[in-house]
């Protein structure tokens, strides 16, 4: 499963890079592997989450003492 997710990410990056490069719609990279559409469920859980920075909070607390 991890292999398929990693390969899917690589293909998605190639597609995104080809769209950003300013090429025409006909030149955008298209996936050629048969399983690409079948693995669309793998991208739903791979969104990044926001995190909080604890360094600034502890620095501020230490300077107030």
DSSP file (Angstrom, degrees, kcal/mol; ACC not computed):
  #  RESIDUE AA STRUCTURE BP1 BP2  ACC     N-H-->O    O-->H-N    N-H-->O    O-->H-N    TCO  KAPPA ALPHA  PHI   PSI    X-CA   Y-CA   Z-CA
    1    1 A X     >        0   0    0      0, 0.0     4,-2.2     0, 0.0     5,-0.2   0.000 360.0 360.0 360.0 -40.8    0.0    0.0    0.0
    2    2 A X  H  >  +     0   0    0      1,-0.2     4,-2.6     2,-0.2     5,-0.2   0.892 360.0  54.5 -64.2 -38.7    2.8    2.4    0.8
    3    3 A X  H  > S+     0   0    0      1,-0.2     4,-2.5     2,-0.2    -1,-0.2   0.933 109.2  46.8 -59.8 -46.7    4.5    1.7   -2.5
    4    4 A X  H  > S+     0   0    0      1,-0.2     4,-2.6     2,-0.2    -1,-0.2   0.900 112.0  50.8 -64.0 -40.4    1.3    2.6   -4.4
    5    5 A X  H  X S+     0   0    0     -4,-2.2     4,-2.3     2,-0.2    -1,-0.2   0.919 111.7  47.6 -63.1 -43.4    0.8    5.8   -2.3
    6    6 A X  H  X S+     0   0    0     -4,-2.6     4,-2.0     2,-0.2    -2,-0.2   0.909 113.3  47.4 -64.8 -42.0    4.4    6.8   -3.0
    7    7 A X  H  X S+     0   0    0     -4,-2.5     4,-2.3    -5,-0.2    -2,-0.2   0.897 110.6  52.3 -66.1 -39.6    4.1    6.1   -6.8
    8    8 A X  H  X S+     0   0    0     -4,-2.6     4,-2.8     1,-0.2    -2,-0.2   0.913 108.6  50.7 -61.6 -42.9    0.8    8.0   -6.9
    9    9 A X  H  X S+     0   0    0     -4,-2.3     4,-2.3     2,-0.2    -1,-0.2   0.895 109.3  51.3 -62.2 -40.2    2.5   11.0   -5.2
   10   10 A X  H  X S+     0   0    0     -4,-2.0     4,-2.1     2,-0.2    -1,-0.2   0.916 112.2  45.6 -63.0 -43.4    5.3   10.9   -7.8
   11   11 A X  H  X S+     0   0    0     -4,-2.3     4,-2.3     2,-0.2    -2,-0.2   0.920 112.0  51.4 -66.3 -43.3    2.8   10.9  -10.6
   12   12 A X  H  X S+     0   0    0     -4,-2.8     4,-2.6     1,-0.2    -2,-0.2   0.883 109.6  50.7 -61.0 -38.0    0.7   13.7   -9.1
   13   13 A X  H  X S+     0   0    0     -4,-2.3     4,-2.9     2,-0.2    -1,-0.2   0.906 108.8  50.9 -66.6 -41.3    3.9   15.8   -8.7
   14   14 A X  H  X S+     0   0    0     -4,-2.1     4,-2.0     2,-0.2    15,-0.3   0.905 112.1  47.7 -61.3 -40.9    4.8   15.3  -12.3
   15   15 A X  H  X S+     0   0    0     -4,-2.3     4,-1.7     2,-0.2    14,-0.2   0.939 113.5  46.7 -65.2 -47.2    1.3   16.3  -13.4
   16   16 A X  H  X S+     0   0    0     -4,-2.6     4,-1.9     1,-0.2    -2,-0.2   0.905 112.3  50.5 -62.7 -41.8    1.4   19.4  -11.1
   17   17 A X  H  X S+     0   0    0     -4,-2.9     4,-1.3     1,-0.2    -1,-0.2   0.878 108.8  51.6 -64.1 -37.7    4.8   20.4  -12.3
   18   18 A X  H  <>S+     0   0    0     -4,-2.0     5,-0.8    -5,-0.2    -1,-0.2   0.837 109.6  50.1 -70.7 -30.1    3.8   20.1  -16.0
   19   19 A X  H ><5S+     0   0    0     -4,-1.7     3,-0.8     1,-0.2    -1,-0.2   0.858 111.7  48.5 -71.7 -35.2    0.8   22.3  -15.3
   20   20 A X  H 3<5S+     0   0    0     -4,-1.9    -2,-0.2     1,-0.2    -1,-0.2   0.727  93.9  75.7 -75.6 -22.4    3.0   24.9  -13.6
   21   21 A X  T 3<5S-     0   0    0     -4,-1.3    -1,-0.2    -5,-0.2    -2,-0.1   0.560 107.8-113.9 -73.1  -5.8    5.6   25.0  -16.4
   22   22 A X  T < 5 +     0   0    0     -3,-0.8    -3,-0.1     1,-0.2    -2,-0.1   0.634  64.1 148.7  85.3  13.6    3.4   27.0  -18.7
   23   23 A X      < -     0   0    0     -5,-0.8    -1,-0.2     1,-0.1     5,-0.1  -0.362  52.7 -93.7 -75.7 162.2    2.9   24.3  -21.3
   24   24 A X    >   -     0   0    0      1,-0.1     3,-1.2    -2,-0.1     4,-0.4  -0.197  37.4-101.4 -70.3 167.2   -0.3   24.1  -23.3
   25   25 A X  G >  S+     0   0    0      1,-0.3     3,-0.7     2,-0.2    -1,-0.1   0.798 122.3  57.6 -62.1 -28.8   -3.2   21.9  -22.2
   26   26 A X  G 3  S+     0   0    0      1,-0.2    -1,-0.3     3,-0.0    -3,-0.0   0.733 104.5  52.0 -73.6 -20.9   -2.2   19.3  -24.8
   27   27 A X  G <  S+     0   0    0     -3,-1.2    -1,-0.2    -9,-0.1    -2,-0.2   0.405  77.2 120.5 -97.9   1.9    1.3   18.9  -23.2
   28   28 A X  S <  S-     0   0    0     -3,-0.7   -13,-0.1    -4,-0.4   -12,-0.1  -0.469  75.7-102.0 -68.0 136.2    0.2   18.3  -19.6
   29   29 A X        -     0   0    0    -15,-0.3     2,-0.4   -14,-0.2    -1,-0.1  -0.339  36.9-158.3 -60.9 134.2    1.5   14.9  -18.4
   30   30 A X        -     0   0    0     -3,-0.1     2,-0.1    -2,-0.0    -1,-0.0  -0.951  23.6-109.8-114.5 135.5   -1.1   12.2  -18.4
   31   31 A X        -     0   0    0     -2,-0.4     6,-0.1     1,-0.1   -19,-0.0  -0.387  28.2-173.0 -64.5 139.9   -0.8    9.1  -16.2
   32   32 A X        +     0   0    0     -2,-0.1     2,-0.2     4,-0.0    -1,-0.1   0.502  50.1 102.0-112.0  -8.3   -0.1    6.0  -18.2
   33   33 A X  S >  S-     0   0    0      1,-0.1     3,-1.1     2,-0.0     4,-0.3  -0.557  70.6-133.7 -80.2 144.5   -0.4    3.3  -15.5
   34   34 A X  T 3  S+     0   0    0      1,-0.2     4,-0.3    -2,-0.2     3,-0.3   0.739 100.9  54.4 -69.8 -23.5   -3.6    1.3  -15.4
   35   35 A X  T 3> S+     0   0    0      1,-0.2     4,-1.1     2,-0.1    -1,-0.2   0.413  76.6  99.5 -93.3   1.6   -4.0    1.6  -11.6
   36   36 A X  T X4 S+     0   0    0     -3,-1.1     3,-1.0     1,-0.2    -1,-0.2   0.934  86.9  41.5 -57.5 -52.3   -3.8    5.4  -11.3
   37   37 A X  G >4 S+     0   0    0     -4,-0.3     3,-1.2    -3,-0.3    -1,-0.2   0.824 110.3  59.5 -65.8 -30.8   -7.6    6.1  -11.1
   38   38 A X  G 34 S+     0   0    0     -4,-0.3     3,-0.4     1,-0.2    -1,-0.2   0.715 102.1  54.5 -70.4 -19.6   -8.1    3.1   -8.8
   39   39 A X  G X<  +     0   0    0     -4,-1.1     3,-1.7    -3,-1.0     4,-0.4   0.193  69.6 110.1-100.6  16.7   -5.7    4.7   -6.2
   40   40 A X  G X   +     0   0    0     -3,-1.2     3,-1.1     1,-0.3     4,-0.4   0.794  69.6  67.1 -62.3 -26.5   -7.5    8.0   -5.9
   41   41 A X  G >  S+     0   0    0     -3,-0.4     3,-0.6     1,-0.2     4,-0.5   0.728  89.0  66.9 -65.6 -20.5   -8.5    7.0   -2.4
   42   42 A X  G <  S+     0   0    0     -3,-1.7     3,-0.3     1,-0.2    -1,-0.2   0.748  94.5  56.2 -72.9 -22.9   -4.9    7.2   -1.3
   43   43 A X  G X  S+     0   0    0     -3,-1.1     3,-0.5    -4,-0.4    -1,-0.2   0.647  90.2  73.1 -85.1 -14.1   -4.7   10.9   -1.8
   44   44 A X  T <  S+     0   0    0     -3,-0.6     3,-0.4    -4,-0.4    -1,-0.2   0.833 101.6  41.2 -70.0 -32.2   -7.6   11.8    0.5
   45   45 A X  T 3  S+     0   0    0     -4,-0.5    -1,-0.2    -3,-0.3    -2,-0.2   0.460  97.7  78.3 -93.4  -1.8   -5.6   11.0    3.7
   46   46 A X    <   +     0   0    0     -3,-0.5     2,-0.2    -4,-0.2    -1,-0.2   0.149  60.3 125.6 -98.5  22.4   -2.4   12.6    2.7
   47   47 A X        -     0   0    0     -3,-0.4     2,-0.1     1,-0.1    -3,-0.0  -0.559  62.3-117.2 -77.4 144.6   -3.3   16.2    3.3
   48   48 A X        -     0   0    0     -2,-0.2     2,-0.3     1,-0.0    -1,-0.1  -0.475  24.1-141.9 -81.0 153.2   -1.0   18.1    5.5
   49   49 A X        -     0   0    0     -2,-0.1     2,-0.2     1,-0.0    -1,-0.0  -0.791  18.3-110.0-111.7 156.8   -2.1   19.5    8.8
   50   50 A X        -     0   0    0     -2,-0.3     2,-0.3     1,-0.0    -1,-0.0  -0.600  33.2-159.4 -84.2 148.1   -1.2   22.7   10.5
   51   51 A X        -     0   0    0     -2,-0.2     2,-0.3     0, 0.0    -1,-0.0  -0.873  14.3-120.2-125.3 159.0    1.0   22.6   13.6
   52   52 A X        -     0   0    0     -2,-0.3     2,-0.7     2,-0.0     0, 0.0  -0.767  21.4-127.7 -98.9 144.8    1.7   25.0   16.4
   53   53 A X     >  -     0   0    0     -2,-0.3     4,-0.5     1,-0.1     3,-0.1  -0.830  22.3-176.7 -93.3 114.1    5.1   26.4   17.1
   54   54 A X  H  > S+     0   0    0     -2,-0.7     4,-2.1     1,-0.2     5,-0.2   0.635  70.2  76.4 -85.1 -15.2    5.9   25.8   20.8
   55   55 A X  H  > S+     0   0    0      1,-0.2     4,-2.3     2,-0.2     5,-0.2   0.918  94.4  47.9 -65.2 -43.5    9.3   27.6   20.7
   56   56 A X  H  > S+     0   0    0      1,-0.2     4,-2.1     2,-0.2    -1,-0.2   0.871 111.2  51.7 -65.8 -36.0    7.8   31.1   20.7
   57   57 A X  H  X S+     0   0    0     -4,-0.5     4,-2.1     2,-0.2    -2,-0.2   0.942 112.9  43.2 -67.0 -47.7    5.5   30.3   23.6
   58   58 A X  H  X S+     0   0    0     -4,-2.1     4,-2.2     1,-0.2    -2,-0.2   0.863 112.9  53.4 -69.2 -34.6    8.2   28.9   25.8
   59   59 A X  H  X S+     0   0    0     -4,-2.3     4,-1.7    -5,-0.2    -1,-0.2   0.924 110.0  47.8 -64.3 -42.7   10.5   31.8   24.9
   60   60 A X  H  X S+     0   0    0     -4,-2.1     4,-1.1     1,-0.2    -2,-0.2   0.899 111.5  50.3 -65.3 -40.8    7.9   34.3   25.8
   61   61 A X  H  X S+     0   0    0     -4,-2.1     4,-0.6     1,-0.2     3,-0.3   0.889 110.0  50.4 -65.4 -38.8    7.2   32.6   29.1
   62   62 A X  H  < S+     0   0    0     -4,-2.2     3,-0.5     1,-0.2    -1,-0.2   0.835 108.7  51.2 -70.1 -31.8   10.9   32.5   30.0
   63   63 A X  H  < S+     0   0    0     -4,-1.7    -1,-0.2     1,-0.2    -2,-0.2   0.708 104.0  58.9 -78.5 -19.0   11.4   36.2   29.3
   64   64 A X  H  <        0   0    0     -4,-1.1    -1,-0.2    -3,-0.3    -2,-0.2   0.676 360.0 360.0 -81.8 -17.0    8.4   37.1   31.5
   65   65 A X     <        0   0    0     -4,-0.6    -1,-0.2    -3,-0.5    -2,-0.1   0.475 360.0 360.0 -73.4 360.0    9.9   35.5   34.7
